[in-house]
Amino acid sequence: MNAVTFLRQFFHTARQQQYADPQKPPEPLSKNLQENITRVKEAYGNSDDLTVRELTVQNRRFACLALDNMVSKDDLNKMLLEKLTAAPRLPTDAEECFSFIERSLSTAPEQQRAETVDELPTLLASGFALLLLDGCAVALALGVQHFPARGVEAPRNEEMERAAHEAFVEVLRLNVALLRRRMKTPALRVENLTVGGRSKTAAAICYLQGSASPKVVDFVRRRLQRIEIDAVLESGYLQPFLESRPLSLFPTVGATERPDAACAKLCEGRVAVLVDGTPFCLIAPTLFCEHFQSMDDYTLHPAFATFVRLLKYFSFFMAIVFPGLYVAIGENNPEIFPTAVFFKLVDAEVTTPFSLMWEALMIHTIYEIMREAGLRLPQSVGHAVSIVGALVIGESAVSAGLIGAPMIIVVAVTALSSYVIPTLYYPVAILRFAMILVGGIAGLFGVILLFSLVLLEIASLEFCSIPIFAPFLPFDRTAMRDAVVRAGWPTLARHTARVQALHGAGEEDR
Amino acid sequence: MSRRPVIGAGQLFCYLLLSRVVLTLTYSINFNAHTIGPTDWLAALLLPPFLLALALPAFVLRRRSGPVSVCEYAFSLSKPLGRAVSLLYGAGFFLLTVLPVSRFSFFVTSTLQPEKSPLFFPLLLLLPACYAVCRGLEAIFRLSALLSVVCLLSLLAIVAVLLPRFDSLNILSPFYEPRGALGLSLLLLLSNSLEVFVVLMLPGAVRGGVKKAYLGYALVAPLFLFLIFYTVLAVLGPYSALQMFPFYTAAGVAKVGELRNLSAVAAAVWILGVFAKSSLSLLLCRRCLLPLTPKAARPFLLPALGAAATACAAWNSATMAENKLNFSMPLMLGVVGVYLIALPLLLAALGKRKENRHRETPAVPAR
């Protein structure tokens, strides 16, 4: 065993012990009410937001535990406490009394039993109210959740012209409901699970039985169950654990904030992962061609949708290659430019002190700084950043003779092109810098080779044996009707698209 | 669990086509000691049956070996034989890696960028090739399929743009050429047809039939070769004999709108093809040599091969003008004879002998 394997195993074991503590058996609840209350209080370190309401009804002692602002007090009163205090006669035996309350008194739509102390904090943190009864070693958890949550609003990052103006929100249950409302089939399966050693975040795997490949569902399930992480505060935390090659620039797992888009993916055999506290849904697998599709494509005329898609592919190419190509040709092969263009470029560049490569690197760095600054600032200040940036770069740098005007055009065109495919912005931004460097050092051949490597990288990506570059590579003629072009609905409706049925996907799923 | 890579027959066809056509684009008097003449386009048209004949030994061996590579089959016959065959084919694939890279490097350093070091372009090509090897066989074939479409369409575009410049006076009858010229052209084309190498290594990894892919290649590739030779002759005429890289020169004559020439397109097609070829050859070379490498040294095999190929390609491109190792026709014919004909037939014969021995040995009766 080498040192790396040893260390990996050591940390793996240590982490497992930290979260699961397999040595320690779960501690059962006591029959003594006070003891149980004390244990919960100790678990929370006497935290002030833990409310404990003790009451005595017909000489029987009860305690109701909840976390502040996590439950609806009205619901709790109506569904249990009012009925409990008004009950004509409670059974004398504690166990029987518990069963009576559970079966006949409580009208909470969701309720479950908890028999160990370890379960109680998780239930409380999930918005359950706990009813403990003296003389009974079981707690009744009532689903009366009432979190402070944002309502369903229009999507902020994936705005569409004609598609629905509804986006996922932070509440997991609401997100599941948004899916259910659109997919009324009972084939929509929802599997709940908990991720995060400390955060114990609720998550749900959603898929359509019969459409999704069991292999993919199983893969996602196993990967999520094996995750060892302290806290999952956003779905992005889980994404690298699902990716087939987390270090690759191109994702195999995508995210959407649109329930309609998520439903469309489910129909194509994909698996969705919803995470509590996140208004985004992970979609696995996400093919490369899907970055160039949007919900609007399916409401527009097919000809226009096709035109828009072609425009997006061209924009992707431009966003990655254009600055590198300009630098490569300008520095190494200027003879390729048409004569008139060549003289214009020479005129603009002859006065600048830097080479084209350095100019491009500087301008793109400034542009990225401006973008990052504008992104995190309040909208009003963000506008100011844009104005300052435009003035500094557009006017001052050119008039001072530091940067050639054509380079500004190149940067502007590249920036605009990269916004056409927002989901690929980050890989594109990194590759653009690489292209500029390679174009300056190795010229046109370097740019061509680097672009080939980008294609190779995408072609090599797979998710559960489903090639991410499909249906382009391996080529699938029939799937082209919704890849480069967008066929009309009569054609699309005739064929059922399944991601696992693409050419090159695992044979057993076909 | 890793699954066996699966390549479509279409992808194999695309790769074979790209590999052969690109080698013809690199046609140079420096490599072949032969200028493009009227017999070449006729030889290209006559090539299909010869290409099919060239693949016969490989298919005879495949019939006996089933879906395993030539090296795996040799190992199944005997371990020392397996080692020897793996070493030989490893060397063969190393040669196939170095050949297109050094030719491209020679082209760039002699025509476009003479100021660059001879080491620069081999390094530029073989670094990405090493990365491609890491990404695996399927990725290389998928990319090759795309590149072949791009390259062949670009090639057809160049030819289409050059059509108005075709001069029938430049096309001389091949029958006026001296006796034996046609045979020489055919031999030259065959000596550069090394695609059977790939066929020998991949039978188990191809879905949908290697034979179909090879047949398609043997019928279509000669058409492209004909197109290239005919275009060069029709556009440049006898002037082509004075050009080091005739197709590149012909592309330089093509004008489209404001674009003054299409030579950059020709060079782009060339480098893309070389990248695909060198990546696959390097991968197969590694695959051949892997069983011969001690386990501890296996992670270093690819970097070592990449470095060695870079050094060899750099040396070869630097000394190509002095004809030190120019991959001339006799050398390449020797490679074809040994690797594509003699070794597969020998292995098939040994396999048959082993099978006969097994059949003759009476089975031990069960008690």
HADDOCK unambig.tbl for C-alpha pairs under 7 A between the chains (distance, minus, plus):
assign (segid A and resid 338 and name CA) (segid B and resid 258 and name CA) 5.39 0.50 0.50
assign (segid A and resid 338 and name CA) (segid B and resid 259 and name CA) 5.50 0.50 0.50
assign (segid A and resid 338 and name CA) (segid B and resid 260 and name CA) 6.43 0.50 0.50
assign (segid A and resid 445 and name CA) (segid B and resid 268 and name CA) 7.00 0.50 0.50
assign (segid A and resid 453 and name CA) (segid B and resid 128 and name CA) 6.82 0.50 0.50
assign (segid A and resid 455 and name CA) (segid B and resid 143 and name CA) 6.83 0.50 0.50
assign (segid A and resid 456 and name CA) (segid B and resid 139 and name CA) 6.07 0.50 0.50
assign (segid A and resid 456 and name CA) (segid B and resid 140 and name CA) 6.87 0.50 0.50
assign (segid A and resid 456 and name CA) (segid B and resid 143 and name CA) 5.67 0.50 0.50
assign (segid A and resid 459 and name CA) (segid B and resid 139 and name CA) 5.37 0.50 0.50
assign (segid A and resid 459 and name CA) (segid B and resid 142 and name CA) 6.39 0.50 0.50
assign (segid A and resid 459 and name CA) (segid B and resid 143 and name CA) 6.62 0.50 0.50
assign (segid A and resid 460 and name CA) (segid B and resid 135 and name CA) 6.02 0.50 0.50
assign (segid A and resid 460 and name CA) (segid B and resid 139 and name CA) 4.56 0.50 0.50
assign (segid A and resid 473 and name CA) (segid B and resid 142 and name CA) 5.49 0.50 0.50
assign (segid A and resid 474 and name CA) (segid B and resid 142 and name CA) 6.06 0.50 0.50
